[in-house]
Every structure is written in C-alpha cells, then in structure tokens.
Amino acid sequence: MKSEVVKNWRQRTKVGLSAMSIVVLGLAALPSVAGAASGLTVPTAGMKPLASVGKGEGHLNLIAWEGYAQPQWVKPFTQATGCVVNTKYAGSSGEMVSLMANGGGGQYDLVSASGDADLRLIYGGAVKPVNVKLIPATKQFRPFLQSPSFNTINGKHYGVSLQFGPNVLLYSTKVFAKAPTSWSVLYNPKYKGKITVPNNPIQIADAALYLMKNKPSLGITDPYELNQTQFNATVKLLKAQKPLIAKYWNLASDEINLFQSKTVVAGAAWPYQTITLQGNKAAVADTIPSAEGATGWADSWLLATNAPHPNCAYKWMQWVSTPTVQAEQAISFGETPANSLACPIMNKLQAGSCAGYHANQPDSYFKSIKFWKTPLAQCGNGKNNCIPFSEWTNAWTQITG
C-alpha cells in the first residue's frame, strides 16, 4: 500500500477556503448546471462517438487525481499502444471542472472525475458521449456501475466507471461490543468530543441520509436532492453535531491518528483507514449501518469534448478497465474496483485485500450505498426547488466555522 500516495490523493475531500472557492467558481462557470437532469439537456448529446478505435496518436493527456497514472500500469500501456501519457494532477473536483472548460480546451483527453463533479462536466458540455462497446471489459463491471446515473444520461455514456468506495462507520471495538446498526452514534451526545467526520460539504448528504430514515416526515427521498425545508433540517442536525466533533478530518491520516491515539471512538471513514488501523493492531472495525445504509464515492474516466487524442483515450479506457489494472489500482489506493473479476487478482497482490475493500460483497450490499452526485437546483422529480451545491459549500462553512 502506497500510503503517501493515498494521503495525497484523498485530498479531494479537503475543503479549506481555497478549495471551496474553486468548487463554487466551477459551478458558476457552468450556468446550465442550475437544474437537474429532468430539466436539462446535454449540449454534446448529439455528437456521435467513435465507431472503431484506430491507430493511437502517440500521446494522451489526462487530468487525474494524484497517483491515478502510476508507472505500474502506465509504462506497460505505453509499450503496448505507443501512447505516451502526460498527466495533470488536480487537487479538487472544482479544479477538474475548471481545467475541463471548453471541452478540455483541445488540450486534455480524459478526466478522472468523481460523482460530485460528473454532472457539472456533462451538463456543462465539457465531455462527450463514449461508445462503451469499444471497451469490452465494461461488461465485467458490477451491474450498478455499467450505466450509473452519474456518468450515463438517457442511455448515453459520457465515460466509464473506474473505482469506488463506501463511506463506512468506523468504530472502536472496545467501546462498541457489537457493530452499531445506525449512524445515530455520530449524533449521540454520549460521545461528545469523541466523533470525527470528513471536512467536506458532501458530508451534508450523510446527515440527510440519516434523516431520510429517522425523520420520514421530512419526505427526503434522495440525500442529494433537498428542498429548503429538508436542507434546513439537515444543517440544523449538523450544527447540533458540532460539539461532538473532535476534529473534521481532511486527510485519511488525520482520522487514523485520531483513532490510533484513542481521541475518538467513532467516525465516518473509508475502508482504507480501517485496514491501516487494523494493520497497526488498533481495536477498530467498520460497518455500513443496516438502518440507513451509507453514501459512497465513485470515479469515472470522462472523455473531453475536444479531446485531441481520441484513439489513445479509448485505448486507455480499455486498458484501465481490465481486471489486472483494476486490481493494481485498487491495491495501490485503497479503492474498490469496478471490474468484478479483479478480486482474485487483488488477493494475489495483497492477501485479504478483496474483503478488506469490500470488493467481495454481493450486489445487494452495494445497492444500499447512495453514491455521490452533484446537488442541483432542480430535483429529479422535475421541480426547481432543490438546493444547489454552491449553497452546500456555504452552509458547510457555517457548520464547521
């Protein structure tokens, strides 16, 4: 496990003032993202994707999370295809959106976007349709990642799924003899000063998911589609939670240190933290509470509208979708692969990693996860009264400030 790479890559969730400003600017730059899918059109929807993959152009320019283009799988790719990979690492989803302005500006070919940026890129016209028939390994993807709503609109794919992960409830087994069955422990005054959660506006969705099950009178049906009343109730819950928080963590290493030092007893986490802590003999475990399920993140390679090297871009999507490369990336960064055949390869690379990163779970398990998507002003039901992501970032500043 390349922990330093993981710590750097996971800075996607760091929301300091500068990162938050980038996110807000990213939204402002894409005015068409003021609505939801039901009230929007994708500017590039009429563009025809490649019918076949031709000879590579010799170059491939990526925008990616740091470490998503490791020599372990980049060098063999270049040797096999002749496509030399150049990578621009981005520090936040907002930065990715900015770099992808004007369809990548004729400079970039692909972007490894997360669910909180995908719809901004798609509805902003920054990316174009992809012919997934040219990427055979996508048929091996878990069903829920073959045409997910965060990268597929009206049956048209604008990229291919890559890696994903659940946001789990990490807890001290010395404090909790049995796995908690609800996220309520994160809002329980009994654990004042002993709780930690990510420092990220998308964390609002976790609280909304809790209220969706525990306060049904609010009528929340999607934790990313909140009207003003629902949003206010969620923000109120998070403000009440603040005195319980020992620290809003920015990096995975922050949370690991909090549990290692026994400063906290429960928190929202990724499987990576659990595996690292257990490897250090810490008395911890994680769970997805059965009462509410969980949120999660998923990354996709999206194709730039003005990609200068489309053939190399397709060759890259083919390459990174294969079980072996999926397994290599999953082990390297503490993720769960989209390709269902990657599991045995993961275990060969690192014993027990398949189960450690929840990759051996049935599809029913993953159906309990509400994956990140961009909060938009128009709700999925066609109404225009949902709270957009720019207001989520403003509210998060008030909650944590």
C-alpha positions, 0 to 999 in steps of 0.5 A: 500500500502506497500510503503517501500516495493515498494521503495525497490523493484523498485530498479531494475531500479537503475543503479549506477556503481555497478549495471551496472557492474553486468548487463554487467558481466551477459551478458558476462557470457552468450556468446550465448546471442550475437544474437537474437532469429532468430539466436539462439537456446535454449540449454534446448529446448529439455528437456521435462517438467513435465507431472503431478505435484506430491507430493511437496518436502517440500521446494522451493527456489526462487530468487525474487525481494524484497517483491515478497514472502510476508507472505500474500500469502506465509504462506497460500501456505505453509499450503496448499502444505507443501512447505516451501519457502526460498527466495533470494532477488536480487537487479538487473536483472544482479544479477538474471542472475548471481545467475541463472548460471548453471541452478540455480546451483541445488540450486534455483527453480524459478526466478522472472525475468523481460523482460530485463533479460528473454532472457539472462536466456533462451538463456543462458540455465539457465531455462527450458521449463514449461508445462503451462497446469499444471497451469490452471489459465494461461488461465485467463491471458490477451491474450498478456501475455499467450505466450509473446515473452519474456518468450515463444520461438517457442511455448515453455514456459520457465515460466509464466507471473506474473505482469506488468506495463506501463511506463506512462507520468506523468504530472502536471495538472496545467501546462498541461490543457489537457493530452499531446498526445506525449512524445515530452514534455520530449524533449521540451526545454520549460521545461528545468530543469523541466523533470525527467526520470528513471536512467536506460539504458532501458530508451534508448528504450523510446527515440527510441520509440519516434523516431520510430514515429517522425523520420520514416526515421530512419526505427526503427521498434522495440525500442529494436532492433537498428542498429548503425545508429538508436542507434546513433540517439537515444543517440544523442536525449538523450544527447540533453535531458540532460539539461532538466533533473532535476534529473534521478530518481532511486527510485519511491520516488525520482520522487514523491518528485520531483513532490510533491515539484513542481521541475518538471512538467513532467516525465516518471513514473509508475502508482504507483507514480501517485496514491501516488501523487494523494493520497497526493492531488498533481495536477498530472495525467498520460497518455500513449501518443496516438502518440507513445504509451509507453514501459512497464515492465513485470515479469515472474516466470522462472523455473531453469534448475536444479531446485531441487524442481520441484513439489513445483515450479509448485505448486507455479506457480499455486498458484501465478497465481490465481486471489486472489494472483494476486490481493494481489500482485498487491495491495501490489506493485503497479503492474498490474496483469496478471490474468484478473479476479483479478480486482474485487478482487483488488477493494475489497482490495483497492477501485479504485485500478483496474483503478488506475493500469490500470488493467481495460483497454481493450486489445487494450490499452495494445497492444500499450505498447512495453514491455521490452526485452533484446537488442541483437546483432542480430535483429529479422529480422535475421541480426547481426547488432543490438546493444547489451545491454552491449553497452546500459549500456555504452552509458547510462553512457555517457548520464547521466555522 
